[in-house]
Amino acid sequence: EGPVTVLVARLYPAKAILATVCPAKGVNEEVMARVASFVRDSGYLKLVYRSDQEPALRALLEKAFQKASEDQLEQAVPEASAVGESQSNGRSESTVLRIQDLVRTYKCALESRIGSKVPCNPPVFNWLVEHAASMYNRYVSTEDGNTPYQNLHGQRFKGRAVEFAEQVLSLIHI
């Protein structure tokens, strides 16, 4: 299996995380829609975003924020990090590591439960990556004692936690 490209974003001050698999570099409609939805669902009207200097990523973010501006976002101001200064992106790097750990944990748990390897290709892996970010946002308390969901919505998430790939039974008539 080759490496999988995952876009990871963290929204401050709520500390909510978005993680989604990118099938290819550049502007991808599905990834762009996920970023726009993440921004729109946050309720923020103005934001400053930081990314590295990669042209493909910058183009994707610009398109996503244009799409979010059609609905609610009033202003999105880019702030480029210094070239070659990975330490200036410390919070970003720690967020990526956090998502990697969660995805690895959920993947191992699923593999042990089903007794088989899970390939790192769509669609199951895409769902796993998004599930990891969703679980983080709903259940992990940050330094302030609140979850990112609580910071955005003013209350704790009231739904139930679902293990990834929960068994679902259905009847198919042939």
N, C-alpha and C positions, 0 to 999 in steps of 0.2 A: 504494500500500500504506500502510496506517495503522500506527501504532506497535504493537508487540507487548509485552505485559506479561510479564515474567520475574521469578520469585521467585529471588533469589540469597541463599544462606546460607553462612556460613563457620564452621566448628567449630574452636574452639581448645581445647587446645594443638596438636592434630594438623594444623590449617590445611587441613582438607579442605573442598571446596566442593561445594555442591548448587546446581544451576541447573535450573529447570523452568518451562515456559511455563504461565501462568495464563490460561485461556480467559475468565474473568470475575472481577470483584472479589468478595470474600466467600469463604465456606467452599465449597470445591470438593472433592468426595470424592477425585478422582484426585490433586490437588496435596497434599491432606492426607495421603494414603497415602504419597506420595513423601517428604514431610518426616518422617513417622513411621518409614519404612524407613531413611532416612538416619541418624536418631538411633539407632535400634535397631542398625543395622550398625556404628555407631561403638563400641559396647560400653560407652559411658559410662552410669553409673547415676544420676548427678546432674549437672544443668547449670543455668547461669544464662543466660538468653537476653535479648538486647536487640533492640528494634525501634523504629520510629518510632511516633508516636501515632495512626496511622491505625486506626480501629476495625475495618475489614474484615480487615486484616492481623493485628491482635491476636486477633480471633476465630478466624481460620484457624490461627494458631500454638497457641492454647489447645486447640482440638479435636485438632490433630495430636499435641500432647504428651499429651493424655488417651489417645489411641489408642496411643501408644508406651508409656504407663504400664501398659496392659493386658498387655504382653509383658515388659518389662524395666525401663524407666525408673522410678526410684524417686521422683525429685523434679525438677521444672522450675520455676525461680523467675524470674518476669519482672523485667526491669530496663528501665524506660522511659528513652529518651534525652530530653534537654531539648528542649522545643518551640522550633523556630526556630534551633537550634544544629546546623547541618549539620556543622560541624567536629568535633563530639563523635563523629560517625560516620565518621571518617576511614578506618578500616580497612574499614568496609563499603563506602564509596565506591570505594576502590581495588580491592576485590574485584569490584564491579560493572564497573568499567572493564576489569579483566583478562578477565572473561567476555565483555564486548562485543568486545574485541579478538580473542579466540579464535574467537568465533562469526563475526565478520566475515571473518577469515582463512579458516576452513573453508568458509564460504559462497562466497567468491570463488574458492577452489580448485575447489570442486565446479562452479561455473558455468563456469569456464574449461575444465574437463575435459569437460563435457557440451555446451558450446557454447550454453547457454540460461540464462535467468534462473530462479532458484529463488524461488518465492513464499514470503512470510513467513507462511504459514498451515499448520495441521496437515495431515498428520502429519509430513511430512519436516522441517519447521523444528523441531518439538518434539524429534525425534530428534537434530537437529544441536545444539541447545542442551544436551541431556543428554550428548551425545558430547563436547562441549567441556569440560564439567566433569569427565567421566570421564578424559579424556586429561590434564587438568591434575593430577588427583589421583594418577594412575599414573606420570607421567613428569616433571613439573616439580619441580625441587629448590627448596626454600625456603631461607631464610637459614641454617638449621641444617645444610644439606647433605643433608637427607633429603626424600623425597617425602611428601606427605600419606598415601599408601597405606602407606608404610614406617612412618610414625609410628603408624598405627592397627594394623598387622598385624605389625610387627617385622621385616619383610623387604621387599625390593623386589618389585614386580610382575613375575611371570615369564612372563606371556602375551605375545603379540606385538602390536605397535601396528598398528592397522587404519585405513587412510584412510577418512574418512567416505564412505558410499555405495559401498563396495567392490562390484565387479561380482559378482553371484551369478546363476548360470545354473540354470534348472530346466526340466523337461519336463512339459508339460501334455497329457494325453491327452483328446481331445475325442470 
